[in-house]
């Protein structure tokens, strides 16, 4: 026992160093991430929610603001509050808050992996998720899907603790369960998927209980468990109400939100087109293979291999006797948390768009199972030769280093990462959407201002520089600053700024500058000043 304690402390210190490294990276780079299509509107929603509470519910605009009232606004409120006290601009603050929330998700992933498989499993789960460009990239700029992923892994951690303490979860576990439940539902109504995920683990525990002690005793213990968890449900409802006030204006509003999103493209929004596998599809006519195909191409190979190995092993452990009932239940819960959302979406075939950003919440539990598989392998290799142990360690280090190097090359577009099976972003650029969020306008705007300043060029007398854009106008306006006006008329504009996406045309004009990462164009600015202007 004394021999294992120093080793355990050593492994945990490495995990804390990884968390510190991610925190430092986020603190040094949060200003680099540009605005996307939703940032401006989301920031308005946060301000309106603060006004709702600040006015004593007299200012109710937040309860009917575009379609955002059908989402929770916890992140937007937190960012709006932080912007009032931090010395950064609103949008910079939103990126910083995103980094903090992402760190919470990393911490929860570490603790869940450690709880299920020991220190090595926790360390591996943390490293796999921290080195996942999909997760890191979205945590720094996606204010909907990344916070939801964090809330869901916190909920799974709380559920794992509760199943381990069955049938009498501690007060701390019940409180954590309420926090996870409330923040998950207070972010997206898709949190309802947590019910069958946690229910699968609970059902296994009850079945094992019934087999060991009889059905009546199992039913009594289940009742005790649910009664103990009841305060957690109450706390969760209160947190949901705080973060998503529209959800409690009417008891059926969460159901109305689910129906709204299910019929979004059939009733409320005209479908657009996106690039997938070299072809342009309507988002409601994407192939059924869309999700699985993109997960295979966008996740680091080590995370894919270890995560799938962990899932298969988890099913074997859950199905066979020998392991503790709580461990079997928790492993089953994680497998369901990964494959139920993907399976349901593939079968029901909703609109697929923006890559797999809506399913970022599947990645942390996959990393946990990858960590558990690593922990099992480490334990197995303890009985093998030193060469095998070092060889395995080398493979893990290389598998972690590859996506980290790719992230450094792509920064701040980490979320556009494609793995080696796709040929990286170079191999994917003409087949799939890359910067669908439109972040590159920040770098393009900065570069255009710097180029004009270096050449001592000023706008024509009596007006500002006119820039036609292909992308999100408000993001371009903020990126360019007060000396520019933004429009869509490339016939009268001085410059044309376009994202590198397939839908942006290339005008017959000189390219003034290009924003590139890893040999891929993310944005271009064209000089239109040499063309004759219409009278």
SVG drawing of the C-alpha trace seen along z (x, -y; Angstrom):
<svg xmlns="http://www.w3.org/2000/svg" viewBox="-48 -65 61 79">
<polyline fill="none" stroke="black" stroke-width="0.4" points="0.0,0.0 2.8,-2.4 4.4,-1.7 1.4,-2.8 0.7,-6.1 3.7,-8.0 2.9,-6.6 -0.7,-7.8 0.3,-11.2 2.8,-11.4 0.2,-10.6 -2.3,-13.1 0.4,-15.8 0.8,-15.2 -2.9,-15.7 -2.8,-18.9 0.1,-20.1 -2.0,-19.3 -4.9,-21.4 -2.5,-24.2 -1.0,-24.0 -4.5,-24.3 -5.4,-27.2 -2.2,-29.1 -2.7,-28.4 -6.3,-29.7 -5.2,-32.8 -2.6,-33.6 -4.7,-33.0 -8.3,-33.8 -8.0,-37.1 -7.1,-35.3 -10.5,-33.8 -12.7,-35.8 -16.5,-36.1 -18.8,-33.6 -22.3,-33.8 -24.1,-33.7 -21.8,-35.7 -23.4,-39.1 -27.0,-37.9 -26.0,-35.6 -24.3,-38.5 -27.6,-40.5 -29.5,-37.6 -27.2,-37.7 -27.8,-41.4 -31.5,-40.9 -31.5,-38.2 -29.6,-40.4 -32.2,-43.2 -35.0,-40.7 -33.7,-40.0 -32.4,-43.5 -35.8,-45.0 -37.6,-42.6 -39.1,-40.8 -40.5,-44.0 -38.3,-43.9 -39.4,-40.7 -37.7,-41.0 -35.5,-38.0 -38.6,-35.8 -39.3,-36.4 -35.8,-37.4 -35.5,-35.8 -35.4,-32.1 -32.8,-32.2 -35.4,-32.2 -35.8,-28.5 -32.2,-27.9 -30.8,-28.5 -28.6,-31.6 -26.4,-30.8 -23.2,-31.2 -24.4,-34.5 -25.3,-35.9 -22.0,-34.8 -20.1,-36.4 -22.2,-39.6 -21.5,-39.9 -17.8,-39.1 -17.5,-41.8 -18.7,-44.4 -15.8,-43.7 -13.0,-42.4 -10.7,-44.8 -11.5,-43.2 -14.0,-43.9 -17.3,-42.0 -16.3,-39.5 -12.9,-38.9 -14.5,-38.2 -16.8,-35.7 -13.8,-33.8 -12.1,-33.9 -15.3,-32.6 -15.5,-29.9 -12.0,-28.8 -12.9,-28.7 -16.0,-26.6 -14.0,-24.2 -11.5,-23.7 -14.4,-22.6 -15.2,-20.0 -11.6,-18.8 -11.6,-18.6 -14.8,-16.6 -13.5,-14.2 -10.4,-13.6 -12.3,-12.9 -14.7,-10.6 -12.0,-8.6 -10.1,-8.4 -13.2,-7.2 -13.8,-4.4 -10.3,-3.3 -7.9,-4.8 -5.2,-7.5 -3.8,-6.4 -7.3,-6.2 -8.1,-9.7 -4.8,-11.1 -5.3,-9.4 -8.9,-10.6 -7.8,-14.2 -4.9,-14.0 -7.1,-12.6 -9.7,-15.3 -7.2,-18.2 -5.5,-17.1 -8.8,-16.8 -9.0,-19.8 -12.7,-19.4 -13.2,-19.9 -10.5,-22.6 -11.4,-24.6 -15.1,-24.7 -14.5,-25.5 -12.7,-28.6 -15.4,-30.0 -18.7,-27.9 -21.0,-29.4 -23.8,-26.8 -22.4,-23.3 -19.2,-23.5 -21.0,-24.6 -23.6,-21.9 -20.8,-19.3 -19.4,-20.5 -22.7,-20.3 -23.4,-16.8 -20.0,-15.4 -20.6,-17.0 -24.0,-15.3 -22.4,-12.0 -19.8,-12.4 -22.6,-13.1 -24.6,-10.1 -21.5,-7.9 -21.0,-9.0 -24.6,-8.4 -24.6,-4.9 -21.4,-4.1 -23.1,-5.3 -26.4,-3.6 -28.9,-3.6 -27.9,-6.5 -26.0,-9.1 -24.2,-11.7 -25.4,-15.3 -22.4,-16.5 -23.3,-14.0 -27.0,-15.1 -25.9,-18.7 -23.5,-18.0 -26.3,-16.0 -28.6,-19.0 -26.0,-21.3 -25.3,-19.1 -28.9,-18.5 -29.9,-22.2 -27.0,-23.5 -27.5,-20.8 -31.3,-21.6 -30.5,-25.2 -28.3,-25.1 -30.1,-22.8 -33.3,-20.8 -31.3,-17.9 -30.2,-17.2 -33.3,-14.9 -30.9,-12.3 -29.4,-12.1 -32.5,-10.2 -32.0,-7.0 -28.2,-7.2 -28.4,-7.4 -31.4,-5.1 -29.5,-2.3 -26.9,-2.2 -29.6,-2.5 -31.6,0.3 -28.6,2.6 -28.0,1.9 -31.7,2.6 -31.6,5.9 -28.4,7.0 -30.0,6.0 -33.2,8.0 -31.2,11.1 -29.1,10.9 -31.8,9.8 -35.2,10.3 -37.5,8.0 -39.1,6.5 -35.8,5.6 -34.6,4.1 -37.7,2.0 -37.3,0.7 -33.7,-0.3 -34.6,-2.0 -37.2,-4.0 -34.7,-5.1 -32.3,-6.1 -34.9,-8.2 -36.0,-9.8 -32.4,-10.8 -32.0,-12.3 -35.2,-14.3 -33.5,-17.4 -31.1,-17.2 -34.1,-17.3 -35.5,-20.3 -32.1,-22.1 -31.8,-21.2 -35.2,-22.7 -34.3,-25.9 -31.0,-26.2 -32.8,-25.5 -35.3,-28.3 -32.5,-30.7 -30.5,-30.0 -33.5,-29.5 -36.4,-31.5 -38.7,-30.9 -38.7,-27.2 -40.7,-27.8 -43.1,-30.5 -45.2,-27.5 -44.7,-23.9 -44.8,-22.7 -42.3,-25.1 -39.4,-22.6 -41.5,-20.2 -42.4,-23.1 -38.7,-23.9 -38.0,-20.2 -40.8,-20.3 -39.4,-23.6 -36.0,-22.3 -37.3,-19.1 -39.4,-21.0 -36.9,-23.9 -36.1,-23.5 -39.6,-22.4 -41.4,-25.3 -39.2,-28.1 -36.0,-28.2 -35.2,-27.7 -32.6,-24.9 -29.2,-26.1 -26.5,-24.0 -23.2,-22.8 -20.2,-20.9 -19.9,-17.3 -17.6,-14.6 -17.0,-16.7 -20.6,-17.4 -23.0,-20.2 -26.1,-19.0 -29.1,-20.6 -28.7,-20.3 -32.0,-18.3 -30.7,-15.9 -27.3,-14.9 -26.4,-11.2 -27.3,-9.1 -23.6,-8.3 -22.8,-12.0 -22.3,-11.8 -20.3,-8.6 -18.2,-9.5 -17.3,-12.9 -16.5,-11.5 -14.1,-9.1 -12.4,-11.9 -12.4,-14.7 -11.3,-13.0 -7.7,-12.2 -6.9,-8.6 -5.7,-7.7 -8.9,-9.0 -10.9,-7.0 -9.0,-3.8 -8.8,-3.9 -12.4,-5.2 -13.8,-2.4 -11.6,0.2 -12.8,-1.2 -16.5,-1.0 -16.2,2.6 -14.4,3.6 -16.9,1.7 -19.8,3.7 -18.0,6.9 -17.4,5.9 -21.0,4.7 -22.4,7.9 -20.2,10.3 -20.0,10.8 -16.9,10.3 -16.8,6.5 -18.6,4.4 -22.2,3.6 -21.6,-0.2 -18.6,0.1 -20.6,2.3 -23.5,-0.2 -21.3,-3.3 -19.5,-1.7 -22.8,-0.9 -24.0,-4.4 -21.0,-5.8 -21.4,-3.5 -25.0,-4.6 -24.0,-8.2 -21.8,-7.9 -23.8,-5.6 -27.4,-6.6 -27.2,-10.2 -25.3,-9.1 -27.6,-6.2 -30.8,-8.2 -29.6,-11.0 -28.6,-8.6 -31.9,-6.8 -34.2,-9.8 -32.0,-11.8 -32.6,-15.5 -30.9,-18.3 -27.1,-17.8 -24.9,-20.9 -21.8,-22.7 -19.9,-19.4 -20.4,-17.7 -20.6,-20.7 -24.0,-19.7 -22.4,-16.4 -19.4,-17.7 -21.0,-16.4 -20.3,-12.9 -16.5,-13.4 -15.9,-13.7 -17.5,-10.3 -15.5,-8.8 -12.3,-10.2 -13.3,-8.7 -13.7,-5.3 -10.4,-5.8 -8.8,-6.6 -10.3,-3.5 -9.0,-1.3 -5.5,-2.9 -5.7,-2.3 -6.5,1.4 -3.6,1.7 -1.2,0.0 -2.2,2.5 -1.8,5.4 1.6,4.3 2.9,4.0 3.4,7.8 5.2,7.6 8.7,6.6 10.0,3.0 10.3,2.9 6.5,3.4 5.7,0.8 8.0,-1.8 6.7,-0.9 3.1,-1.5 4.1,-4.7 5.8,-5.9 2.7,-5.1 0.5,-7.1 2.9,-10.1 3.0,-10.1 -0.8,-9.8 -1.3,-12.7 1.4,-14.9 0.1,-14.6 -3.2,-16.5 -1.4,-19.0 1.0,-19.8 -1.9,-20.1 -3.7,-22.5 -0.6,-24.7 -0.4,-24.9 -4.1,-25.6 -4.5,-28.1 -7.0,-29.8 -8.9,-27.5 -8.3,-24.3 -12.0,-23.2 -11.4,-22.8 -9.0,-19.9 -9.3,-16.7 -7.2,-13.6 -4.7,-11.6 -7.5,-9.5 -8.8,-12.6 -5.3,-13.9 -5.6,-16.7 -7.2,-20.0 -5.4,-20.0 -7.0,-16.8 -10.4,-17.9 -10.5,-21.5 -12.3,-20.7 -14.5,-17.9 -15.8,-19.3 -16.7,-22.5 -13.8,-23.9 -14.3,-27.4 -18.1,-27.2 -18.2,-29.5 -16.5,-32.2 -13.8,-33.0 -11.2,-34.1 -12.6,-37.6 -10.7,-38.7 -7.3,-37.8 -8.4,-39.2 -9.5,-42.5 -6.4,-42.8 -4.2,-42.1 -6.0,-44.6 -5.7,-47.4 -2.0,-46.7 -1.4,-46.6 -3.1,-49.9 -1.4,-51.5 2.1,-50.3 1.5,-51.8 0.2,-55.1 -3.1,-54.8 -6.2,-56.6 -9.8,-56.3 -11.1,-58.7 -12.1,-62.1 -15.5,-62.3 -16.0,-58.6 -14.7,-55.4 -13.2,-52.5 -15.9,-50.3 -15.6,-46.6 -17.9,-44.1 -18.0,-40.8 -19.0,-37.2 -19.7,-36.0 -21.3,-37.4 -21.5,-41.2 -21.5,-42.1 -18.4,-39.9 -16.7,-41.7 -17.7,-45.1 -16.2,-44.4 -13.1,-42.9 -12.5,-45.9 -13.2,-48.7 -14.6,-52.2 -12.7,-53.3 -14.5,-50.8 -18.1,-50.3 -19.4,-46.9 -21.8,-46.0 -22.5,-43.3 -21.9,-45.5 -18.6,-44.6 -19.3,-47.0 -18.8,-50.1 -16.5,-48.7 -12.8,-49.3 -12.1,-45.8 -13.8,-42.4 -13.3,-40.2 -14.4,-36.6 -14.2,-33.5 -12.5,-30.5 -15.7,-28.5 -17.1,-27.1 -20.0,-29.5 -17.8,-32.6 -17.0,-33.7 -13.6,-34.9 -13.9,-38.3 -11.6,-39.1 -9.4,-41.4 -5.9,-41.2 -5.6,-39.3 -4.4,-41.8 -3.8,-39.3 -4.6,-35.8 -5.2,-34.2 -3.7,-30.7 -3.1,-27.9 -1.3,-24.6 -1.5,-25.4 -5.3,-26.0 -6.9,-29.4 -9.3,-30.5 -10.0,-34.1 -8.9,-36.4 -9.1,-40.1 -9.3,-41.4 -8.3,-44.9 -11.2,-46.3 -9.9,-49.9 -8.4,-49.4 -11.8,-48.6 -14.0,-51.3 -16.8,-52.3 -20.4,-52.4 -21.8,-55.9"/>
</svg>
